[in-house]
Structure formats: structure tokens, C-alpha cells
Amino acid sequence: MTQEHVKIMRLIRRMRGGSQAHLVQGNDGNFYVAKFLGNPQGNRTLINEWIACRLLRDMGISTPRLRILELPSALQPHSDLYFLVGSKRIAPQGVLHLGSQCPVDPEKTAIFDFLPDTILPKVVNLSEFATKFVFDQWVSQSDRVQTIFVRDRKVTTGIALRVYFVDHGRVFYGSEWQLREQPLCGLAFQPKVYSYLDLGVLVEKALYQVESIHETTLLTAAEGVPSSWFAAGDREGLDTLLVKLGRRQVNLRAVIARQLPALCAYAGIEPVKF
């Protein structure tokens, strides 16, 4: 993951969600969903996003690339750039922020956040929903799975789509930086997606992937995060959290065994074994 900064050149529109992100365009021509320091969910959620994205990409799960975004002083007083907290408008903090790169040009190509159940089999990487389920139990995801779908241009015949998993700020229970179980967290909004999967085989494969992640990978997962994102004590707190995450690899099979029946019930499918 490169540490090169991208300068924000254009603010396009506000996005839905608790972090009150913005769609922006950078000086590299790419489009990003920008999460700013000082957002209502807390600065730790930017660090969470960075770590989760790095681990997910190492596991081969489709998630947008991240970039450090630089907010020029000329854009800071922009009338639409603020967080709405109650009745107050609060400006973002600092210069360096987090950008999640759009996989396509959103001004020219459709991005879907929902597909009809009958179209789900046309998603070429649908199996990644099972991997993401295992990953989210490991990192204590405290939100539902957030996804976008775009046309897969690599497939030249028929309709084919690719899912990208986005918005990982609520791993580690968000700003709490805790690891604990909670049923039905980290599940897709559409239960039907799981009925198309060979869950037993895919969950076993995902468990092996997580169990194979080396300690060094975990302890260096925050490399490249700007120092301005850390509050006093956060670096020590993050080191402790990542050590605990490594230890959680050993117990993850037991966690999945407890959570998988809830997933099957949610999806309306027969219980599976792995």
C-alpha cells in the first residue's frame, strides 16, 4: 500500500453513513470516498479502515485501494465541507485524510449498492462473502457488511459484476478497539447471497487463510498511517490490540462454530459443517 499522498482537487457530494464522508476527485484523476479527521465516528475508524483494507487485500478479498488524501487550504472553507453533529456544523481537522478509491469513474459508470436476488449469481466473486464473514468474526466487525457492485469488464460475454467490500471503520468495535463476539454482526444485508455458496468448504478455506497470517503482518499492518491520526496513547493501544488479534487466530474456529448457525438461520439455509 503506497504512502504517496493524493491532493483533493474537487469536492463532489456528501455521502450517506455515520462518518459523513464525501465523494472527491484527486489530482491523479481518480475518485475517492474521503473520510476526514474529526468525523463523528472518531479518528480511530480511519486507522481501522487502513488495517482492515491491508489485511483484506492480502487475503485476496476485493476492497478498494486506499490513499492518503491531502486537503488543500483553499478547499477547507468550502461551504459543504463539515460534519453535522446535532445542530452544529463542525469542520474537519488537519490536512491528511483517508481516501477509498472508486473502482470505476462514478460520473461515467454505474455503481450499485443493491442487486436483486436473482442477479446475485452473476457476481463473479460471490464466494468472497464467505471469506468476509470469517474475517469479520476475527476482527469483531460491529456493523453489517457494506458493499458496492460494478460491471466486471474482464468478462466479455453476458452480464458479469464484481462486488467490492467497503467501509471497514467499525471493525474492532469502532473506536472502542475491542475484540468480542456479537451474533449477526458482519453479515450481508441480503440473506440470499449465502444460499448460493458452498459455505462449509469456503469457511474452511477462509479459516486457513486467517490462521496463516504471520504475526509480522499484523504488527506492521498500520505502517503508513499518518501520525496525525493518532491521539495520545493510541499507538500503544493499537499495538496491544494487534497482539490480541494474533492470539484470536487460535480461537477463531470456536468462534465460527458458534456464529455459523446464526448465519445459516439468517439466510434460511440448512446448518453446515466445516
Secondary structure, 3 states (H helix, E strand, C coil): CCCCEEEEEEEEEECCCCCCCEEEEECCCCEEEEECCCCCCCCHHHHHHHHHHHHHHHCCCCCCCEEEEECCCCCCCCCCCCEEECCEEECCCCCEEEEEECCCCCCCCCCECCCCHHHHHHECCCCHHHHHHHHHHHCCCCCCCEEEEEECCCCCCCCCEEEEEECCCCHHHHHHCCCCCCCCCCCCCCHHHHHHCCHHHHHHHHHHHHHCCCHHHHHCCCCCCCHHHCCCCHHHHHHHHHHHHHHHHHHHHHHHHHHHHHHHHHHCCCCCCC
